[in-house]
Amino acid sequence: MIELKDFCKSYKNTDFSLKDINLKIEKGRIIGLLGANGSGKTTILKAICGFHHIDSGKILLTTQNGTVFDINQSPENSMKFTGYVPEIPLLPKEMYVHEFLEYAAKMHGIQTTEIPARIQQAAKDCSIEKLLSKKIKTLSKGQQQRVSFAQALIYNPENLILDEPISGLDPAQITQMRNLIKKLSKTKAVLLSTHILHEISELCDEVYILSKGKLTKADESGNLEAQFIKLSEEAE
C-alpha cells in the first residue's frame, strides 16, 4: 500500500504547486489519476517512486509484511517494492530486449537461476516473446512501451505506478494491456495516470481529478467527463 499524506511540491521560479495531496493506493484496487497535461500527475508518480524530493508531507509505503517506509527519507525502498512504467519508455536503445530484461532482473536482486523464467513470464504477460531477440532501437513506440511494462514486472513488485500505460498501443494491444492491469491489480496496489477518460472508466475502482494543484475525488454517481471539464475550466 502507498499513502500520500498532506503531500506538497512546488518548483522555484514557477507558478506550479501541488497542495495538501492525500491519496491511498491499496492492494486489490486500481486508482485512477486524471488531469490535463501539466497538472502535476507525473510529478506525483515520480515522487512516489523516489525520483522527486517533496517539500512537505509524507509518502508512506507499507509492505505486505507490515513494514512502513517514508519514501522521502528512504527513496531506495520505493524502487524495491514499486514497479514504474513511464509515459515515455526510458530504454537503452543499443541493447537487445532479453539483455535489458536480464539487466533489470539483476538490478533488483533476482537470483541468476530464476532470471530466465522471470523473463519468459514477463514477456508472455506483455506479449513480447517475439521481440526478445530484437534490438530495442528497432522497436515501434508501442513495442517499446510493452518492453517498459515488462521491466516493471520482472521482479514482481507489490505496487505498480503506471503513467499513460497504453500510449502508443494499437486497439488489440490496448485490450490486452487493460486485461493484464486488471489481473495484476488482484495482488498489487495500482496507480494509473492518464488523460483518457475512457480508460479511466474501464479500469479504475476510484478516480481522482488533479486540477489547479489540488486533488478531488470524482463523484461516482456523476458524469466523469463533465466533472473533469468543470475542474479544468476553473483552473484556467
Wavefront OBJ file of the C-alpha trace (Angstrom):
o trace
v 0.000 0.000 0.000
v 1.084 3.551 -0.722
v -0.313 6.586 1.045
v 0.243 10.286 0.419
v -0.377 12.498 3.450
v -0.540 16.287 3.021
v 1.846 15.982 0.053
v 3.128 19.352 -1.199
v 5.510 20.076 -4.050
v 6.480 23.231 -5.925
v 9.280 24.375 -8.215
v 11.312 27.548 -7.909
v 10.626 30.379 -10.357
v 7.333 28.835 -11.491
v 3.672 29.122 -10.509
v 3.345 25.337 -10.325
v 2.477 23.791 -6.972
v 0.688 20.763 -5.566
v -1.019 21.403 -2.253
v -2.076 19.021 0.519
v -2.493 15.945 -1.667
v -3.979 12.990 0.230
v -4.309 9.672 -1.541
v -4.285 5.978 -0.634
v -3.454 3.183 -3.116
v -4.320 -0.201 -1.638
v -3.724 -3.765 -2.766
v -6.534 -5.101 -4.918
v -7.597 -1.718 -6.293
v -6.785 0.420 -9.315
v -6.726 4.120 -8.525
v -7.026 6.493 -11.461
v -5.339 9.891 -11.565
v -6.923 12.124 -14.179
v -5.643 15.542 -15.183
v -4.729 17.794 -18.057
v -1.157 17.978 -19.336
v 0.942 19.930 -16.869
v -1.429 19.379 -13.944
v 1.216 17.514 -11.936
v 0.282 13.869 -12.450
v 3.793 12.784 -13.389
v 5.274 14.813 -10.531
v 3.193 12.789 -8.060
v 4.123 9.495 -9.716
v 7.834 10.269 -9.725
v 7.732 11.369 -6.099
v 6.109 8.054 -5.150
v 8.895 6.254 -6.996
v 11.550 8.215 -5.126
v 12.698 10.335 -8.069
v 11.479 13.669 -6.618
v 12.004 15.072 -3.128
v 8.775 16.586 -1.786
v 8.537 19.909 0.055
v 6.349 18.710 2.930
v 4.013 15.920 3.925
v 4.731 12.212 3.647
v 4.696 9.335 1.188
v 4.341 6.108 3.159
v 4.871 2.660 1.668
v 3.578 -0.307 3.658
v 4.891 -3.702 2.542
v 2.887 -6.921 2.673
v 4.674 -7.919 5.896
v 3.641 -4.657 7.553
v 6.917 -2.725 7.363
v 6.367 1.002 6.786
v 8.832 3.224 4.903
v 8.809 7.000 4.449
v 9.799 7.320 0.788
v 11.042 10.875 1.205
v 13.593 9.599 3.724
v 14.458 6.309 2.017
v 13.636 6.516 -1.713
v 15.576 3.317 -2.412
v 12.787 1.342 -0.734
v 10.271 2.556 -3.294
v 12.472 1.079 -6.016
v 12.456 -2.269 -4.194
v 8.693 -2.523 -3.851
v 7.320 -0.433 -6.739
v 7.287 -1.038 -10.474
v 7.197 2.126 -12.601
v 6.117 2.440 -16.232
v 6.843 5.978 -17.520
v 4.856 7.606 -20.306
v 7.971 7.766 -22.499
v 9.936 4.490 -22.277
v 13.445 5.058 -20.937
v 15.235 2.190 -22.623
v 18.857 1.583 -23.720
v 18.448 1.611 -27.492
v 21.523 -0.495 -28.285
v 20.599 -3.396 -26.021
v 18.622 -6.441 -27.081
v 15.307 -6.846 -25.280
v 16.362 -10.037 -23.476
v 19.615 -8.346 -22.382
v 17.727 -5.394 -20.953
v 15.260 -7.569 -19.048
v 18.130 -9.666 -17.693
v 19.865 -6.484 -16.572
v 16.658 -5.247 -14.893
v 16.279 -8.559 -13.070
v 19.873 -8.467 -11.814
v 19.487 -4.871 -10.649
v 16.585 -5.983 -8.469
v 18.464 -8.862 -6.948
v 16.774 -11.754 -8.750
v 18.842 -14.929 -8.428
v 20.625 -15.907 -11.632
v 18.862 -19.278 -11.811
v 15.448 -17.569 -11.670
v 16.098 -14.926 -14.321
v 15.210 -16.934 -17.476
v 11.822 -17.908 -16.040
v 11.150 -14.327 -14.911
v 11.972 -13.028 -18.394
v 9.706 -15.564 -20.069
v 6.815 -14.776 -17.729
v 7.141 -11.014 -18.155
v 7.481 -11.458 -21.932
v 4.349 -13.609 -22.007
v 2.353 -11.165 -19.870
v 3.304 -8.261 -22.131
v 3.202 -10.224 -25.421
v 6.807 -9.525 -26.339
v 8.046 -13.125 -26.734
v 8.892 -12.481 -30.389
v 10.764 -9.285 -29.516
v 13.291 -10.774 -27.081
v 15.981 -11.223 -29.745
v 15.498 -7.745 -31.257
v 17.414 -4.561 -30.508
v 15.333 -2.009 -28.652
v 16.095 0.710 -31.201
v 14.334 -1.323 -33.921
v 11.041 -1.497 -31.999
v 7.973 0.660 -32.552
v 6.721 3.020 -29.853
v 4.042 0.544 -28.809
v 6.538 -2.324 -28.654
v 8.904 -0.238 -26.531
v 6.016 0.576 -24.198
v 5.377 -3.137 -23.671
v 9.089 -3.755 -23.001
v 8.972 -0.949 -20.425
v 5.986 -2.633 -18.799
v 7.837 -5.967 -18.760
v 10.812 -4.472 -16.883
v 8.404 -3.184 -14.229
v 7.011 -6.697 -13.744
v 10.276 -8.637 -13.850
v 10.777 -8.527 -10.076
v 7.084 -8.937 -9.144
v 6.712 -5.660 -7.179
v 3.920 -5.124 -4.665
v 2.921 -1.788 -6.234
v 2.596 -0.574 -9.810
v 2.799 3.065 -10.894
v 1.619 3.490 -14.485
v 1.976 6.750 -16.412
v -0.133 6.608 -19.594
v 0.428 2.815 -19.896
v -1.492 2.398 -23.152
v 0.261 5.199 -25.002
v 1.258 4.074 -28.499
v -0.598 0.753 -28.405
v -2.986 -0.431 -31.109
v -6.608 -1.416 -30.219
v -5.809 -5.118 -29.746
v -2.809 -4.301 -27.539
v -4.898 -1.837 -25.518
v -7.429 -4.569 -24.717
v -4.631 -6.965 -23.803
v -2.885 -4.415 -21.588
v -6.170 -3.480 -19.927
v -6.793 -7.130 -19.072
v -3.253 -7.501 -17.723
v -3.626 -4.454 -15.462
v -6.904 -5.807 -14.090
v -5.281 -9.180 -13.442
v -2.267 -7.635 -11.707
v -4.457 -5.443 -9.504
v -5.753 -8.541 -7.707
v -2.397 -8.916 -5.952
v -0.927 -5.394 -6.244
v -1.734 -1.777 -5.498
v -2.046 0.084 -8.819
v -1.980 3.817 -9.525
v -2.751 4.711 -13.119
v -2.313 8.202 -14.534
v -3.926 9.192 -17.819
v -5.854 11.915 -19.593
v -8.007 9.370 -21.483
v -11.449 9.342 -19.874
v -12.498 6.040 -21.426
v -9.536 4.151 -19.993
v -10.133 5.587 -16.531
v -13.776 4.474 -16.679
v -12.881 0.988 -17.921
v -10.100 0.237 -15.479
v -10.325 2.155 -12.236
v -12.095 1.443 -8.965
v -11.696 5.048 -7.851
v -10.877 8.180 -9.834
v -9.237 11.386 -8.631
v -9.031 14.570 -10.687
v -5.956 16.775 -10.380
v -6.579 20.411 -11.165
v -5.114 23.736 -10.004
v -2.725 21.927 -7.675
v -5.451 20.112 -5.763
v -6.827 16.586 -5.847
v -10.567 15.963 -5.947
v -12.245 12.567 -5.775
v -14.609 12.081 -8.690
v -18.255 11.582 -7.852
v -19.014 8.007 -8.918
v -22.662 8.830 -9.471
v -21.877 11.768 -11.727
v -20.611 12.287 -15.270
v -16.820 11.953 -15.162
v -16.283 13.968 -18.333
v -18.425 16.823 -17.047
v -16.562 16.850 -13.723
v -13.202 16.875 -15.498
v -14.208 19.698 -17.847
v -15.601 21.778 -14.979
v -12.461 21.477 -12.873
v -10.245 22.150 -15.899
v -12.179 25.297 -16.750
v -11.959 26.502 -13.149
v -8.178 26.086 -13.319
v -7.798 28.360 -16.349
l 1 2 3 4 5 6 7 8 9 10 11 12 13 14 15 16 17 18 19 20 21 22 23 24 25 26 27 28 29 30 31 32 33 34 35 36 37 38 39 40 41 42 43 44 45 46 47 48 49 50 51 52 53 54 55 56 57 58 59 60 61 62 63 64 65 66 67 68 69 70 71 72 73 74 75 76 77 78 79 80 81 82 83 84 85 86 87 88 89 90 91 92 93 94 95 96 97 98 99 100 101 102 103 104 105 106 107 108 109 110 111 112 113 114 115 116 117 118 119 120 121 122 123 124 125 126 127 128 129 130 131 132 133 134 135 136 137 138 139 140 141 142 143 144 145 146 147 148 149 150 151 152 153 154 155 156 157 158 159 160 161 162 163 164 165 166 167 168 169 170 171 172 173 174 175 176 177 178 179 180 181 182 183 184 185 186 187 188 189 190 191 192 193 194 195 196 197 198 199 200 201 202 203 204 205 206 207 208 209 210 211 212 213 214 215 216 217 218 219 220 221 222 223 224 225 226 227 228 229 230 231 232 233 234 235 236
